[in-house]
Amino acid sequence: MTLHVQATTGCNLGCSYCYENPDRERKQEWVDRQYDLDEIFDRLNEFGHRYDEVPGLHGGEPLLMRTEDIEAIFEWVYERYDRGPAIQTNGTLIDDKHIELFRDYDVHVGVSCDGPAELNRERQAAGERETDRTNATDSMTGRTVDAIERMIEEGIPCSVITVVHETNAGTDERLEKLLDWIDWLCRNGVTGHYNPAIPYDDIQNDVSVGPERLKEVYLRTWEWMKAEPYRSWNPMEQMVDNLIGNGTGGCVNRRCDVFNTRDAKSIKGNGESSGCGKTWSAVGDGVPFLQGPTTDNEYEHSNERYDVLKNTPGPHGEETPDMGGCKGCTYWNVCQGGCPSAGINDDWRNRSIWCEAKYALYERIEHDIRAIFPNVTLVTDFPWDAELSRSDMRKHDWSGDFKPFSAVRPGTRGPSSASRAAADPAGPALDRVPNRVLPDRLRSQKSGQSTSTGWRTVTEFDTE
């Protein structure tokens, strides 16, 4: 969960796939007029009493702000939370002063970059004539990569968001070039993750890869990642954690009220509250609309989308026909239908268009985990409709830990093995979770569960 200070929606780039594109202004004088620091701090103080998240700078391009204002926000966050803020930037404007601020205030720098120059051309230089745009864009990419190298040298924590599209992953050759570049990042301690370009009605259609191609990209990247221990990339790594119950990483795998987005609360330049920029195009025209306290609502005001998805047939349950839902899907608890901004047929109420890719990746990762640890307990060992991922279900009496490796750990009572255990010392899967996360039909069945009830237990993997 994040809290963004979006002082400006202005940007010095003109990315072809930008979901905030209709609200982009690039003139510096307009950016300077767009935000009021006093109003921002008033809202920051209010949010500081209401929410736990540490604020960070987002955009637009936040480095278009006056440097002294950037420092004022960094200093406020550092002193109030006793830890550094974050910033998400395209990296083209980073200079010596910014490097100094990043170091002084322990800032984590997220950089948006889609690969080396020939793969990064959807992140176009703004305001250039068509004939000059490619050279100008490649020059901007050079600045971004130089900034990443500088931060590596300076020891500044850095990560990368890479948008997946036709230009950098549409063919196997392009994908291999992208993975070579990501390998360089990983060898230098820089992590990151993929964001697929969403094909909205009016933007991104020409550059967005389809679900089948995204599946190929995900599966190839997973195999690539396994080949070297230093390689780390998301959503692959998050999905491993999700399957073993180690939280639910990735906002696209959690519940999101598209009108009041909890996982991306934001403060606009005038101090008003909004939410994730993807929702601006999903349910609007790309221009920021008010969300949260400014509208007298709480973030994540409604869970209606998820109640509907759980009861609407989809491709991975027993009911037919597929009506855009998720009923019966074994990965429901670690997907939740995906980001509403990528709903099928541009309808946020449907599951994500990326279902095929996510399902295939979860399936492959689950297969690989079980191949190494057949006696592991994963989230898929529980009924698909148990509420294991609901944040309001994880309170002081249960952290969400269902002891995935309890049968494998040395020192446990009774037989313990990666692949052979007569019984798990933690007991049956259902006994490891409180009643309130289970559907009513299952609460009376705790203890004595067996494979005949329709979910997997450790006894299914016994070899003796």
C-alpha positions as CSV (number, residue, x, y, z in Angstrom):
1,M,0.0,0.0,0.0
2,T,1.3,3.4,-0.9
3,L,0.6,7.1,-0.3
4,H,1.5,9.3,-3.2
5,V,2.1,13.0,-3.2
6,Q,1.2,13.9,-6.8
7,A,2.0,17.6,-6.8
8,T,1.9,17.7,-10.5
9,T,0.6,15.6,-13.4
10,G,3.0,17.4,-15.8
11,C,5.7,15.4,-17.5
12,N,8.6,16.0,-19.8
13,L,8.0,12.8,-21.7
14,G,5.0,11.8,-23.9
15,C,4.8,8.0,-23.4
16,S,2.5,6.5,-26.0
17,Y,0.8,4.2,-23.4
18,C,0.4,6.7,-20.6
19,Y,-3.0,6.2,-18.8
20,E,-2.8,9.7,-17.5
21,N,-2.1,11.2,-20.9
22,P,-5.2,13.5,-21.2
23,D,-4.0,15.4,-18.2
24,R,-0.4,15.9,-19.2
25,E,0.9,19.4,-19.3
26,R,4.6,20.0,-20.0
27,K,5.2,23.7,-19.6
28,Q,7.3,24.4,-16.5
29,E,5.3,27.6,-15.6
30,W,2.1,25.5,-15.6
31,V,3.7,22.9,-13.3
32,D,4.8,25.6,-10.9
33,R,1.3,26.9,-10.7
34,Q,-0.2,23.5,-10.2
35,Y,0.7,22.9,-6.6
36,D,0.5,24.7,-3.3
37,L,3.0,23.3,-0.7
38,D,1.0,24.5,2.3
39,E,-2.1,22.7,1.1
40,I,-0.1,19.5,0.5
41,F,1.4,19.6,4.0
42,D,-2.1,20.2,5.5
43,R,-3.3,17.0,3.9
44,L,-0.1,15.1,4.8
45,N,-0.6,15.9,8.4
46,E,-4.2,14.7,8.2
47,F,-3.2,11.5,6.4
48,G,-0.4,11.0,9.0
49,H,-3.0,10.5,11.7
50,R,-5.2,8.3,9.6
51,Y,-2.9,6.0,7.7
52,D,0.3,4.0,8.3
53,E,1.9,4.3,4.9
54,V,5.0,6.4,4.4
55,P,4.3,9.1,1.8
56,G,6.4,9.3,-1.4
57,L,6.5,11.5,-4.5
58,H,4.7,10.4,-7.7
59,G,3.5,12.1,-10.8
60,G,3.4,13.1,-13.5
61,E,7.1,13.6,-13.2
62,P,7.8,14.7,-9.6
63,L,11.3,16.1,-10.5
64,L,9.5,18.9,-12.3
65,M,8.8,20.4,-8.9
66,R,11.0,23.0,-7.5
67,T,14.0,21.4,-5.9
68,E,13.5,23.2,-2.6
69,D,9.9,21.9,-2.4
70,I,11.1,18.4,-3.1
71,E,13.5,18.7,-0.2
72,A,10.9,20.1,2.1
73,I,8.7,17.1,1.5
74,F,11.6,14.6,1.9
75,E,12.6,16.3,5.1
76,W,9.1,16.2,6.6
77,V,8.7,12.5,5.8
78,Y,12.1,11.6,7.1
79,E,11.6,13.4,10.4
80,R,8.0,12.3,11.0
81,Y,8.4,8.6,10.1
82,D,12.1,8.1,10.9
83,R,12.6,6.5,7.5
84,G,13.1,7.7,4.0
85,P,10.4,8.4,1.4
86,A,10.2,7.0,-2.1
87,I,10.0,8.7,-5.5
88,Q,8.9,7.4,-8.9
89,T,10.6,9.2,-11.7
90,N,11.6,8.7,-15.4
91,G,15.1,9.6,-14.3
92,T,15.9,12.0,-17.2
93,L,16.1,15.1,-14.9
94,I,18.2,13.6,-12.0
95,D,21.1,15.9,-11.3
96,D,23.8,16.2,-8.6
97,K,21.4,18.0,-6.2
98,H,18.8,15.3,-6.5
99,I,21.5,12.7,-5.8
100,E,22.5,14.6,-2.7
101,L,18.8,14.7,-1.6
102,F,18.3,11.0,-2.2
103,R,21.4,10.2,-0.1
104,D,20.6,12.7,2.7
105,Y,17.0,11.5,3.2
106,D,17.5,7.8,2.5
107,V,15.1,8.0,-0.5
108,H,14.2,4.9,-2.4
109,V,14.2,5.8,-6.1
110,G,11.9,4.0,-8.5
111,V,12.8,4.6,-12.1
112,S,10.4,4.0,-15.0
113,C,12.3,2.5,-18.0
114,D,11.3,-0.1,-20.5
115,G,14.8,-1.3,-21.5
116,P,17.7,-0.1,-23.5
117,A,17.2,2.6,-26.1
118,E,15.8,0.5,-28.9
119,L,13.2,-1.1,-26.5
120,N,12.3,2.1,-24.7
121,R,10.9,4.1,-27.6
122,E,7.3,4.1,-26.4
123,R,8.6,6.5,-23.7
124,Q,8.9,9.3,-26.2
125,A,10.5,12.7,-25.8
126,A,7.7,15.2,-25.7
127,G,7.4,18.2,-28.0
128,E,9.7,16.9,-30.7
129,R,9.0,16.9,-34.4
130,E,8.3,13.4,-35.8
131,T,11.6,13.4,-37.7
132,D,13.6,14.2,-34.6
133,R,11.6,12.2,-32.0
134,T,13.5,8.9,-32.2
135,N,16.9,10.5,-31.7
136,A,15.6,12.7,-28.9
137,T,13.9,9.7,-27.2
138,D,17.1,7.6,-27.4
139,S,19.0,10.5,-25.9
140,M,16.4,10.7,-23.0
141,T,16.9,6.9,-22.4
142,G,20.6,7.5,-22.2
143,R,20.0,10.0,-19.4
144,T,17.8,7.5,-17.6
145,V,20.3,4.7,-17.8
146,D,23.1,7.1,-16.7
147,A,21.0,8.0,-13.7
148,I,20.6,4.4,-12.8
149,E,24.3,3.8,-13.1
150,R,25.0,6.8,-10.9
151,M,22.7,5.7,-8.2
152,I,24.2,2.2,-8.2
153,E,27.7,3.8,-7.8
154,E,26.4,6.1,-5.0
155,G,24.6,3.2,-3.2
156,I,21.2,4.8,-3.5
157,P,18.4,2.1,-3.3
158,C,16.8,1.9,-6.7
159,S,14.2,-0.2,-8.5
160,V,12.7,-0.2,-12.0
161,I,9.1,-0.3,-13.3
162,T,9.1,-1.8,-16.9
163,V,5.9,-1.5,-18.9
164,V,5.5,-4.6,-21.1
165,H,4.4,-3.7,-24.7
166,E,5.0,-4.7,-28.3
167,T,8.2,-2.7,-28.7
168,N,10.1,-4.4,-25.8
169,A,8.5,-7.8,-25.6
170,G,6.4,-8.3,-28.7
171,T,8.8,-10.9,-30.2
172,D,11.1,-13.4,-28.6
173,E,14.2,-11.5,-29.9
174,R,13.0,-8.3,-28.2
175,L,12.2,-10.1,-25.0
176,E,15.7,-11.7,-24.8
177,K,17.2,-8.2,-25.2
178,L,15.0,-7.0,-22.4
179,L,16.0,-9.9,-20.2
180,D,19.7,-9.2,-20.9
181,W,19.1,-5.6,-19.7
182,I,17.2,-6.8,-16.6
183,D,20.1,-9.2,-15.9
184,W,22.4,-6.2,-15.8
185,L,20.1,-4.5,-13.3
186,C,19.9,-7.6,-11.1
187,R,23.7,-8.1,-11.1
188,N,23.9,-4.6,-9.8
189,G,21.3,-5.1,-7.0
190,V,18.5,-3.3,-8.8
191,T,15.1,-5.0,-8.5
192,G,11.9,-4.2,-10.5
193,H,8.7,-5.5,-11.9
194,Y,6.6,-5.6,-15.1
195,N,3.4,-3.6,-15.6
196,P,1.6,-4.7,-18.8
197,A,0.3,-1.8,-20.9
198,I,-3.5,-1.8,-20.6
199,P,-5.3,-1.4,-23.9
200,Y,-7.9,1.3,-23.1
201,D,-10.3,2.5,-25.7
202,D,-8.4,5.5,-26.8
203,I,-4.8,4.8,-25.8
204,Q,-2.3,1.9,-25.7
205,N,-4.2,-0.4,-28.1
206,D,-1.5,-0.4,-30.7
207,V,1.3,-1.2,-28.3
208,S,-0.3,-3.5,-25.7
209,V,0.5,-7.2,-25.9
210,G,-2.3,-9.6,-25.7
211,P,-3.0,-12.1,-22.9
212,E,-1.4,-15.0,-24.8
213,R,1.8,-13.0,-25.4
214,L,1.9,-11.7,-21.8
215,K,1.7,-15.4,-20.7
216,E,4.7,-16.2,-22.8
217,V,6.6,-13.2,-21.4
218,Y,5.8,-14.2,-17.8
219,L,6.7,-17.9,-18.2
220,R,9.9,-17.1,-20.1
221,T,10.9,-14.6,-17.4
222,W,10.2,-17.1,-14.6
223,E,12.5,-19.7,-16.3
224,W,15.1,-17.0,-16.8
225,M,14.9,-16.0,-13.2
226,K,15.4,-19.5,-11.9
227,A,18.6,-19.9,-13.8
228,E,20.7,-17.5,-11.6
229,P,20.3,-16.9,-7.8
230,Y,20.9,-13.2,-8.1
231,R,18.0,-12.6,-10.5
232,S,14.9,-11.1,-8.9
233,W,11.9,-9.7,-10.7
234,N,8.2,-9.2,-10.2
235,P,5.4,-10.3,-10.3
236,M,7.3,-13.6,-10.3
237,E,8.8,-13.2,-6.8
238,Q,5.6,-11.8,-5.4
239,M,3.7,-14.8,-6.7
240,V,6.0,-17.2,-4.8
241,D,5.3,-15.2,-1.6
242,N,1.6,-15.1,-2.3
243,L,1.4,-18.9,-2.7
244,I,3.1,-19.6,0.6
245,G,1.0,-17.1,2.4
246,N,3.7,-14.5,2.9
247,G,1.3,-11.6,2.5
248,T,-0.4,-10.7,-0.8
249,G,2.2,-8.8,-2.8
250,G,1.2,-6.6,-5.7
251,C,-1.7,-4.3,-5.6
252,V,-3.2,-6.0,-8.6
253,N,-3.6,-9.1,-6.4
254,R,-5.6,-7.3,-3.7
255,R,-9.0,-5.8,-3.5
256,C,-9.4,-2.3,-4.9
257,D,-12.4,0.0,-4.7
258,V,-12.0,1.6,-8.2
259,F,-13.6,4.8,-6.9
260,N,-11.6,4.9,-3.7
261,T,-8.3,3.1,-4.2
262,R,-6.8,2.0,-0.9
263,D,-3.5,0.8,-2.3
264,A,-2.6,4.1,-4.0
265,K,-4.0,6.9,-2.0
266,S,-2.8,10.3,-3.4
267,I,-2.6,13.9,-2.5
268,K,-3.0,16.3,-5.4
269,G,-1.2,19.6,-5.8
270,N,-4.1,21.6,-4.3
271,G,-4.3,19.2,-1.3
272,E,-7.3,17.3,-2.4
273,S,-7.3,13.5,-2.2
274,S,-7.5,11.2,-5.1
275,G,-6.3,7.6,-5.9
276,C,-4.6,5.4,-8.4
277,G,-4.1,7.1,-11.8
278,K,-5.1,3.9,-13.6
279,T,-8.7,4.4,-12.3
280,W,-8.8,7.8,-14.0
281,S,-9.0,6.1,-17.4
282,A,-10.8,3.0,-16.1
283,V,-13.9,4.8,-14.9
284,G,-13.2,8.3,-16.2
285,D,-11.6,10.2,-19.1
286,G,-8.0,10.1,-17.8
287,V,-8.3,13.3,-15.8
288,P,-7.8,12.9,-12.0
289,F,-11.1,12.7,-10.0
290,L,-11.5,13.1,-6.3
291,Q,-11.4,10.0,-4.0
292,G,-11.1,9.3,-0.3
293,P,-11.5,12.0,2.4
294,T,-12.1,14.9,0.1
295,T,-15.3,13.1,-1.0
296,D,-16.2,12.2,2.6
297,N,-15.5,8.5,1.8
298,E,-12.9,6.1,3.2
299,Y,-10.5,4.4,0.9
300,E,-11.7,0.9,-0.1
301,H,-15.3,2.0,0.6
302,S,-16.8,-0.9,-1.3
303,N,-16.0,-4.6,-1.9
304,E,-19.0,-5.1,-4.3
305,R,-16.8,-6.0,-7.3
306,Y,-15.3,-8.9,-5.4
307,D,-18.6,-10.2,-4.0
308,V,-19.8,-10.3,-7.6
309,L,-16.6,-11.9,-9.1
310,K,-16.7,-14.7,-6.5
311,N,-20.3,-15.6,-7.6
312,T,-19.9,-15.1,-11.3
313,P,-18.7,-18.1,-13.5
314,G,-15.3,-17.8,-15.0
315,P,-12.9,-20.0,-17.0
316,H,-11.5,-22.0,-14.1
317,G,-14.5,-23.2,-12.2
318,E,-17.1,-25.9,-12.9
319,E,-19.9,-23.6,-14.0
320,T,-20.4,-22.5,-17.6
321,P,-20.5,-20.3,-19.6
322,D,-17.7,-17.9,-18.7
323,M,-19.4,-14.6,-17.7
324,G,-16.3,-12.6,-16.8
325,G,-16.0,-13.7,-13.2
326,C,-13.8,-15.9,-11.0
327,K,-16.0,-18.4,-9.3
328,G,-14.2,-21.6,-8.4
329,C,-10.7,-20.4,-9.4
330,T,-8.1,-22.0,-7.3
331,Y,-6.0,-18.8,-7.3
332,W,-8.7,-16.5,-6.2
333,N,-7.1,-15.7,-2.9
334,V,-3.8,-14.6,-4.6
335,C,-5.4,-12.8,-7.5
336,Q,-8.8,-11.4,-6.6
337,G,-9.7,-10.9,-10.3
338,G,-6.8,-8.6,-11.0
339,C,-6.7,-4.8,-11.4
340,P,-10.2,-3.4,-12.1
341,S,-8.6,-0.9,-14.5
342,A,-7.9,-3.8,-16.9
343,G,-11.3,-5.4,-16.8
344,I,-12.6,-7.4,-19.7
345,N,-14.4,-5.3,-22.3
346,D,-13.2,-2.1,-20.5
347,D,-15.6,-2.9,-17.7
348,W,-13.9,-2.6,-14.3
349,R,-16.5,-5.0,-12.8
350,N,-15.1,-7.9,-14.8
351,R,-12.0,-9.9,-14.0
352,S,-8.7,-8.7,-15.6
353,I,-7.9,-9.3,-19.3
354,W,-4.6,-10.7,-18.0
355,C,-6.2,-13.7,-16.3
356,E,-4.7,-16.2,-18.7
357,A,-1.2,-14.9,-18.1
358,K,-1.5,-14.7,-14.3
359,Y,-3.2,-18.1,-14.0
360,A,-0.5,-19.8,-16.2
361,L,2.3,-18.2,-14.1
362,Y,0.8,-19.1,-10.8
363,E,0.3,-22.7,-12.1
364,R,3.9,-23.0,-13.2
365,I,5.3,-21.5,-10.0
366,E,3.1,-23.8,-7.9
367,H,4.2,-26.8,-9.9
368,D,7.9,-25.9,-9.3
369,I,7.5,-25.3,-5.6
370,R,5.7,-28.7,-5.2
371,A,8.4,-30.4,-7.3
372,I,11.0,-29.4,-4.7
373,F,8.8,-29.5,-1.6
374,P,6.0,-32.0,-2.2
375,N,5.0,-31.7,1.5
376,V,4.6,-28.0,1.4
377,T,1.2,-26.3,2.2
378,L,0.2,-23.6,-0.2
379,V,-2.7,-21.3,-0.4
380,T,-4.3,-23.6,-3.0
381,D,-4.5,-26.3,-0.3
382,F,-7.4,-24.4,1.2
383,P,-10.9,-24.0,-0.2
384,W,-10.8,-21.4,-3.0
385,D,-13.4,-19.3,-1.3
386,A,-11.8,-19.1,2.1
387,E,-11.1,-15.5,2.9
388,L,-7.4,-15.9,3.3
389,S,-6.5,-12.6,1.6
390,R,-8.9,-10.1,3.1
391,S,-6.9,-7.5,5.0
392,D,-9.7,-7.1,7.6
393,M,-9.5,-10.9,8.3
394,R,-5.8,-10.5,9.4
395,K,-6.1,-9.1,12.8
396,H,-4.2,-9.6,16.1
397,D,-5.4,-13.2,16.6
398,W,-4.1,-14.4,13.1
399,S,-1.3,-13.0,11.0
400,G,-2.2,-15.0,7.9
401,D,0.6,-17.5,8.5
402,F,-0.8,-20.9,7.7
403,K,2.7,-22.6,8.4
404,P,3.5,-23.6,4.8
405,F,6.7,-25.5,5.7
406,S,5.6,-26.9,9.1
407,A,6.1,-30.5,7.9
408,V,9.5,-29.7,6.5
409,R,11.2,-27.9,9.3
410,P,13.7,-29.8,11.5
411,G,12.8,-30.0,15.2
412,T,9.0,-30.4,14.7
413,R,7.2,-33.1,16.6
414,G,6.7,-36.3,14.6
415,P,7.9,-37.2,11.2
416,S,9.4,-34.3,9.2
417,S,10.5,-34.3,5.6
418,A,10.3,-32.3,2.4
419,S,8.5,-35.1,0.7
420,R,7.4,-37.8,3.2
421,A,5.4,-37.1,6.3
422,A,2.7,-39.3,7.7
423,A,1.1,-36.2,9.1
424,D,1.8,-32.5,9.3
425,P,2.7,-31.5,12.9
426,A,0.7,-28.3,12.4
427,G,-2.4,-30.4,11.7
428,P,-4.8,-30.3,8.8
429,A,-4.8,-27.2,6.6
430,L,-8.2,-25.9,7.9
431,D,-7.2,-26.2,11.5
432,R,-4.5,-23.6,10.9
433,V,-6.9,-20.7,10.2
434,P,-9.6,-19.1,12.3
435,N,-13.2,-19.9,11.6
436,R,-14.0,-16.4,10.4
437,V,-12.0,-16.8,7.2
438,L,-13.9,-20.0,6.2
439,P,-17.2,-20.2,4.3
440,D,-20.1,-21.3,6.6
441,R,-20.2,-24.8,5.0
442,L,-16.7,-25.6,6.2
443,R,-16.6,-24.4,9.7
444,S,-18.1,-27.6,11.1
445,Q,-15.7,-29.7,9.1
446,K,-12.5,-28.6,10.8
447,S,-10.3,-31.6,12.0
448,G,-10.6,-34.9,10.3
449,Q,-10.6,-33.4,6.8
450,S,-9.6,-35.7,4.0
451,T,-8.9,-35.5,0.3
452,S,-12.5,-36.5,-0.5
453,T,-13.7,-33.1,0.6
454,G,-12.3,-31.4,-2.4
455,W,-9.0,-29.8,-1.3
456,R,-5.5,-31.1,-1.1
457,T,-3.8,-32.1,2.1
458,V,-0.3,-33.4,2.8
459,T,-1.5,-37.0,2.8
460,E,-2.0,-36.7,-1.0
461,F,1.7,-36.3,-1.5
462,D,2.8,-39.3,0.7
463,T,4.8,-41.9,-1.2
464,E,4.6,-44.7,1.4
